[in-house]
Structures are given as structure tokens and as C-alpha cells.
Amino acid sequence: MNLVKRIMSGVVACCVVLGVVYAGARFDVRWIAGALILGVAYLTALEYLHLMKKLDIPLAAPEFLIWIPLLVLSYLVFDGRYADVMLLFAMSYQVLRYLAVTPHRTGFLQAVAGVFGLLYIPWLLHYFYLIYLGAPGQSAMTGAANGIIVLLMVFAYDTGAFFVGSAIGRHKAFPNVSPSKTWEGVAGGFVFTVLAMMVGALWSPVWHDFVYWRGFPHVIASSVCVGWAVQLGDVFASKLKRAAGVKDSGFFLPGHGGALDRIDGLLFALPVFYFYFHYILHFF
């Protein structure tokens, strides 16, 4: 029953997210991706505050959460160009907010947790918007394909690692942090990631030409990079939850736990995907 719930909720969530991404490009309302980021970031931030409380590092919730919509709005209004400025203000406020807290160790940990939370959640998520916008002059549908491909790669890695690991996994990869992860699952995740990129490329002639003809070696290389990033994000979130003494970050999706449980790998994968295709290949 748990597996059925996991599959069904995962399929529904995937269809909703991919549908929003496609509709935003199809009807030229790409700001809707920002609304999607805002919703996910807000839910994840609530769970992050809960985890910090479990770690005895309570943060002032309203003064942390208010920066989530402000940061996302700065991405939408300026297409991500001046997000650094808003992020600097948000980080500075978190430091100043806990400057007078004593004992000083408590104030320091709260300031660090506040700054890290802003970097970990809304800042990493903003790379999805940059990927979705694509390069200047790139069509909206190609931008949508950018976003759909990175989402499919992350979902596919998680799916492949779960099912292959469950079926034939024998050798533990991270026994102290995530006992269920196996090296067989990691390998299966990489294979699924490559396949997902090939499927996602069918959405766009630009991506189709790149993936199936001139850029296939980069398909393999980028899949390895993105796959490792997904795995690293998952292991980091597992470490955070174990430190807080909880199994799941929340109960957002049946069978999947909370929002952070669902996007932990995506958070680390987005900047990796963006840097590879933007800075190395100048693809967008």
C-alpha cells in the first residue's frame, strides 16, 4: 500500500509540475513558474524551520519566511539578474536579527541557520527559473524543454535508484546516513537519468538535435554530474533529518514525506545542470 501511494502521489505531482511548466511557455505566462517556485519554497521553508527547532536552533518564523516571497519576486521582476542584491539584504537581516542574542553561541547558530536556510532553499531553487528562461532570444518552448528535462532527470534518478536498489541492491553506499541506498541503486539512477534526458529531448527540436546527434557525450557527462548532485542532495537531507531526529521532513505527499523529501536532490541538481549547460556548453 505504501508503494502504491508513493507511485500515485509521485505521478500526480510530476504531472502537475510538468503541466505548469509547459502551460507557462505555451501561453507565454512564464511568471507562473515563479509562482510554482514560491509555493514549493514556502512549504520547504516551513519544514526547515521545524527541523531547526528540533535541533534546538529556533528561528523567528515570520522574519525568515517573509524573505521567501521577496526573493522569488526579485527573480520574476528582474529575470534573476539582481537576485544577488535581495539575497544580500536577506542574509544581512538574518545576521543582524540574532546579533544581540545571548548566549553568543546560540545567536551565532541561529544566524548561521537563517543564512543557510535562505541559500539552501530559495536561492538554489532560483536556478530553475534561470534554466526555464533560457538564453536571450531562445523560444519559450525551448525554455520549457530546459526545465522539463532537468526535472525529468532528477525524478528519473530518484525512481531508478529506488527501484533498482530495491530489486537488486546488495552493497550499501551510505550505511551511516541512508542505510537503504545501495551502489546498485546509484548505478540504476544514472541509467534512468540518461534515458530521461533522451525522452525529454523529444519536447524540443533544439534539444533533439543536441541529444541524439552532436551532443551525446555531453548527455552522459551531464547525467553523471546531475546524478551525483541528486544523490548528494538526498544524503545531505538525510543527514539533516537524522540530526533532527525525524524520519521525514513533513507529510506533504503520501508515501514521499514532506516537500524537502521530494526536492532534496533537485536543490543540488539545479545549479549543476545550469552551470554545465550555461557556462561550459553555452547552450542557454
C-alpha positions as CSV (number, residue, x, y, z in Angstrom):
1,M,0.0,0.0,0.0
2,N,2.8,2.4,0.8
3,L,4.4,1.7,-2.6
4,V,1.1,2.3,-4.3
5,K,0.7,5.6,-2.5
6,R,4.3,6.6,-3.4
7,I,3.8,5.9,-7.1
8,M,0.4,7.6,-7.3
9,S,1.4,10.7,-5.4
10,G,4.6,10.9,-7.4
11,V,2.8,10.6,-10.7
12,V,0.3,13.2,-9.8
13,A,2.9,15.7,-8.5
14,C,5.1,15.1,-11.6
15,C,2.1,15.7,-14.0
16,V,1.1,18.9,-12.1
17,V,4.6,20.4,-12.2
18,L,5.3,19.4,-15.8
19,G,1.9,20.7,-16.8
20,V,2.6,24.1,-15.1
21,V,6.0,24.4,-16.8
22,Y,4.5,23.6,-20.2
23,A,1.5,25.8,-19.8
24,G,3.7,28.8,-18.8
25,A,5.6,28.5,-22.1
26,R,2.6,27.6,-24.2
27,F,0.6,30.6,-23.2
28,D,3.5,32.9,-22.6
29,V,3.0,33.4,-18.8
30,R,6.3,32.2,-17.7
31,W,5.9,34.0,-14.3
32,I,3.7,31.0,-13.4
33,A,7.0,29.1,-12.9
34,G,7.8,31.7,-10.2
35,A,4.5,31.0,-8.5
36,L,5.4,27.3,-8.5
37,I,8.8,28.0,-7.0
38,L,7.2,30.2,-4.4
39,G,4.8,27.5,-3.3
40,V,7.5,24.9,-3.1
41,A,10.0,27.2,-1.4
42,Y,7.4,28.2,1.2
43,L,6.4,24.7,2.1
44,T,10.1,23.6,2.3
45,A,11.0,26.6,4.4
46,L,8.2,25.7,6.9
47,E,9.8,22.2,7.2
48,Y,13.2,23.7,7.5
49,L,12.1,25.8,10.5
50,H,10.6,22.7,12.1
51,L,13.9,20.8,11.6
52,M,15.9,23.8,13.1
53,K,13.5,23.7,16.1
54,K,14.2,20.0,16.6
55,L,17.9,20.9,16.5
56,D,17.4,23.4,19.3
57,I,18.1,26.3,16.9
58,P,14.7,28.1,16.8
59,L,14.4,30.8,14.2
60,A,11.9,33.6,14.2
61,A,9.5,32.2,11.6
62,P,7.8,35.4,10.3
63,E,11.2,37.1,9.9
64,F,12.6,34.2,8.0
65,L,9.6,33.4,5.9
66,I,9.0,37.0,4.7
67,W,12.2,36.8,2.6
68,I,10.9,33.8,0.6
69,P,8.3,35.8,-1.5
70,L,10.6,38.8,-1.6
71,L,13.4,36.7,-3.1
72,V,11.2,34.9,-5.6
73,L,9.6,38.2,-6.6
74,S,13.1,39.6,-7.3
75,Y,13.7,36.7,-9.7
76,L,10.5,37.4,-11.6
77,V,10.8,41.1,-11.8
78,F,14.4,41.2,-12.9
79,D,14.7,37.8,-14.5
80,G,17.1,36.8,-11.8
81,R,19.7,39.5,-12.7
82,Y,19.6,41.4,-9.4
83,A,18.6,38.5,-7.1
84,D,22.1,38.8,-5.5
85,V,21.2,42.2,-4.1
86,M,18.0,40.9,-2.5
87,L,19.8,37.9,-1.2
88,L,22.4,40.1,0.4
89,F,19.7,42.1,2.2
90,A,18.1,38.8,3.4
91,M,21.3,37.3,4.6
92,S,22.3,40.6,6.3
93,Y,19.0,40.7,8.1
94,Q,19.4,37.2,9.4
95,V,22.8,38.1,10.9
96,L,21.6,41.4,12.4
97,R,18.4,39.7,13.8
98,Y,20.5,37.4,16.1
99,L,23.4,39.7,16.7
100,A,22.2,40.6,20.2
101,V,21.1,37.2,21.2
102,T,22.9,35.7,24.2
103,P,24.5,33.3,24.9
104,H,26.6,34.1,21.8
105,R,26.8,30.5,20.7
106,T,23.0,30.4,20.4
107,G,22.9,33.7,18.5
108,F,25.7,32.5,16.2
109,L,23.9,29.2,15.4
110,Q,20.7,31.0,14.7
111,A,22.3,33.5,12.4
112,V,24.1,30.6,10.5
113,A,20.9,28.6,10.3
114,G,19.0,31.7,9.0
115,V,21.6,32.4,6.3
116,F,22.0,28.8,5.3
117,G,18.2,28.3,5.0
118,L,18.0,31.2,2.5
119,L,20.8,29.8,0.4
120,Y,19.6,26.2,0.7
121,I,16.0,26.7,-0.3
122,P,15.0,29.9,-2.3
123,W,18.5,30.6,-3.7
124,L,19.1,27.1,-5.1
125,L,15.5,27.0,-6.4
126,H,16.1,30.2,-8.3
127,Y,18.3,28.3,-10.7
128,F,15.2,26.6,-12.1
129,Y,13.8,29.9,-13.2
130,L,17.1,30.8,-14.9
131,I,17.0,27.4,-16.7
132,Y,13.4,27.9,-17.6
133,L,14.0,31.4,-19.1
134,G,16.8,30.0,-21.2
135,A,19.1,32.2,-23.3
136,P,18.1,35.6,-24.6
137,G,16.2,35.0,-27.9
138,Q,15.5,31.4,-27.1
139,S,11.9,30.4,-27.7
140,A,9.5,29.9,-24.8
141,M,9.0,26.3,-25.7
142,T,12.8,25.6,-25.7
143,G,12.9,27.2,-22.3
144,A,10.1,25.0,-21.2
145,A,12.1,22.0,-22.5
146,N,15.1,23.1,-20.5
147,G,13.0,23.0,-17.3
148,I,11.2,19.8,-18.2
149,I,14.5,18.0,-19.0
150,V,16.2,18.8,-15.6
151,L,13.0,17.8,-13.7
152,L,12.8,14.5,-15.6
153,M,16.4,13.8,-14.9
154,V,16.0,14.3,-11.2
155,F,12.8,12.4,-11.0
156,A,14.3,9.6,-13.1
157,Y,17.4,9.3,-10.9
158,D,15.2,9.0,-7.8
159,T,13.0,6.5,-9.5
160,G,15.8,4.4,-10.9
161,A,17.8,4.4,-7.7
162,F,14.7,3.4,-5.7
163,F,13.5,0.5,-7.9
164,V,16.9,-0.9,-8.9
165,G,18.2,-0.6,-5.4
166,S,15.0,-2.4,-4.1
167,A,15.3,-5.1,-6.7
168,I,19.0,-6.0,-6.7
169,G,20.7,-3.7,-4.2
170,R,23.2,-5.5,-2.1
171,H,26.1,-3.1,-1.4
172,K,25.4,-0.2,1.0
173,A,26.5,3.1,-0.3
174,F,26.0,5.4,2.7
175,P,25.2,3.0,5.6
176,N,25.6,5.6,8.4
177,V,23.4,8.2,6.8
178,S,20.9,6.5,4.5
179,P,21.0,2.7,5.0
180,S,18.6,2.0,2.2
181,K,20.9,3.5,-0.5
182,T,23.0,0.9,-2.5
183,W,25.6,1.2,-5.2
184,E,23.4,-0.8,-7.5
185,G,20.7,1.8,-6.9
186,V,23.1,4.6,-7.7
187,A,24.1,2.9,-11.0
188,G,20.4,2.4,-11.8
189,G,19.7,6.0,-11.1
190,F,22.4,7.1,-13.6
191,V,21.0,4.9,-16.3
192,F,17.5,6.3,-15.8
193,T,18.9,9.8,-15.8
194,V,20.3,9.3,-19.3
195,L,17.1,7.8,-20.5
196,A,15.1,10.7,-19.1
197,M,17.2,13.2,-20.9
198,M,16.6,11.3,-24.2
199,V,12.9,11.3,-23.5
200,G,12.8,15.0,-22.5
201,A,14.7,15.9,-25.7
202,L,11.6,15.0,-27.7
203,W,9.9,18.1,-26.4
204,S,12.2,20.4,-28.5
205,P,13.9,20.2,-31.9
206,V,16.9,22.1,-30.4
207,W,17.3,19.5,-27.7
208,H,16.6,16.6,-30.0
209,D,19.4,17.6,-32.4
210,F,21.8,18.0,-29.4
211,V,20.9,14.8,-27.5
212,Y,20.6,12.4,-30.4
213,W,23.3,13.7,-32.7
214,R,26.1,16.2,-31.9
215,G,26.0,16.2,-28.1
216,F,25.5,12.6,-26.9
217,P,28.9,12.6,-25.0
218,H,27.6,15.6,-23.0
219,V,24.4,13.7,-22.3
220,I,26.5,11.1,-20.5
221,A,28.7,13.6,-18.7
222,S,25.9,15.9,-17.6
223,S,23.8,12.9,-16.4
224,V,26.7,11.8,-14.2
225,C,27.1,15.3,-12.8
226,V,23.4,15.7,-12.2
227,G,23.0,12.2,-10.8
228,W,25.8,12.8,-8.3
229,A,24.3,16.1,-7.3
230,V,20.9,14.5,-6.8
231,Q,22.5,11.8,-4.6
232,L,24.5,14.3,-2.7
233,G,21.4,16.4,-2.0
234,D,19.5,13.4,-0.8
235,V,22.3,12.3,1.5
236,F,22.6,15.8,2.9
237,A,18.9,16.0,3.6
238,S,19.1,12.6,5.3
239,K,21.9,13.8,7.5
240,L,19.9,16.9,8.4
241,K,16.9,14.8,9.3
242,R,18.9,12.3,11.3
243,A,20.5,15.2,13.2
244,A,17.0,16.5,14.0
245,G,15.8,13.0,14.9
246,V,13.0,12.7,12.3
247,K,12.4,10.2,9.5
248,D,10.6,12.6,7.1
249,S,10.7,16.4,6.9
250,G,6.9,16.5,6.7
251,F,3.8,14.9,5.3
252,F,3.2,16.9,2.1
253,L,2.9,13.9,-0.3
254,P,1.6,10.4,0.7
255,G,4.4,7.9,0.6
256,H,7.0,10.6,0.0
257,G,7.1,12.6,3.2
258,G,7.5,16.4,3.1
259,A,8.4,18.9,0.4
260,L,12.1,18.7,1.3
261,D,12.0,14.9,1.0
262,R,10.8,15.4,-2.6
263,I,13.1,18.2,-3.7
264,D,16.3,17.5,-1.7
265,G,18.1,16.1,-4.8
266,L,16.6,18.8,-7.1
267,L,18.1,21.6,-4.9
268,F,21.6,20.4,-5.6
269,A,21.0,19.3,-9.2
270,L,19.7,22.7,-10.4
271,P,22.9,24.7,-10.2
272,V,24.9,21.8,-11.5
273,F,22.7,21.5,-14.6
274,Y,22.7,25.3,-15.1
275,F,26.5,25.6,-14.8
276,Y,27.1,22.7,-17.2
277,F,24.8,23.9,-20.0
278,H,25.2,27.6,-19.5
279,Y,28.9,28.1,-18.6
280,I,30.5,25.0,-20.2
281,L,28.4,24.4,-23.3
282,H,26.8,27.9,-23.6
283,F,23.6,26.0,-24.6
284,F,21.4,28.6,-22.9
